[in-house]
């Protein structure tokens, strides 16, 4: 055993394609996947965050916020 963790996901097939991800902390973001690393840090371009409902923080609303290029 080499001690390396193998990624279960093959993200290479999603590069330059639109993806929707839920980040640590529960934020939900869509954007174009531009890159990633073995720790699953993602680079998303043209990212848009779906804002949470103020009455129920577990739900998202139709309101969005443009984030641009992010590392998540």
C-alpha positions in Angstrom: 0.0 0.0 0.0 1.5 3.3 -1.1 -0.3 5.5 1.5 -1.8 7.6 -1.3 -5.6 8.2 -1.3 -7.2 7.6 -4.6 -10.0 9.9 -5.6 -13.3 8.0 -6.1 -14.5 10.8 -8.5 -13.0 11.2 -11.9 -13.3 14.9 -12.2 -11.3 15.1 -15.5 -14.5 14.4 -17.5 -16.2 17.5 -16.0 -13.4 20.1 -16.7 -14.8 23.0 -18.8 -18.3 21.8 -18.1 -21.0 23.3 -15.9 -21.2 21.7 -12.4 -23.2 22.3 -9.2 -21.4 21.6 -5.9 -22.2 21.9 -2.3 -19.2 23.4 -0.4 -18.2 22.6 3.1 -20.5 24.7 5.3 -23.5 24.1 3.0 -23.1 26.8 0.4 -24.4 25.7 -3.0 -22.6 27.0 -6.1 -22.8 26.4 -9.8 -20.0 27.3 -12.3 -17.6 26.0 -14.9 -15.0 23.5 -13.5 -11.6 24.8 -14.5 -9.4 22.6 -12.3 -9.0 20.5 -9.2 -6.4 18.7 -7.1 -6.2 15.4 -5.2 -7.7 17.0 -2.1 -10.8 17.9 -4.2 -10.2 21.7 -4.0 -12.1 23.0 -7.0 -11.5 26.0 -9.3 -14.9 27.3 -10.7 -15.2 30.1 -13.2 -18.4 32.2 -13.6 -19.5 30.8 -10.2 -23.0 31.7 -8.9 -24.1 31.1 -5.3 -27.7 30.2 -4.4 -28.6 32.2 -1.3 -30.2 30.5 1.7 -33.6 31.2 3.0 -33.5 33.5 6.0 -36.3 31.6 7.7 -34.8 28.1 7.0 -31.0 28.1 6.5 -31.2 24.5 5.2 -33.1 25.7 2.1 -31.8 27.7 -0.8 -33.9 30.4 -2.6 -34.1 31.5 -6.2 -31.9 34.5 -5.2 -28.3 34.2 -6.5 -25.0 36.1 -6.0 -22.3 36.2 -8.7 -18.9 35.2 -7.4 -16.8 35.0 -10.6 -13.7 32.8 -10.3 -13.5 30.9 -7.0 -11.4 28.3 -5.3 -13.7 26.0 -3.2 
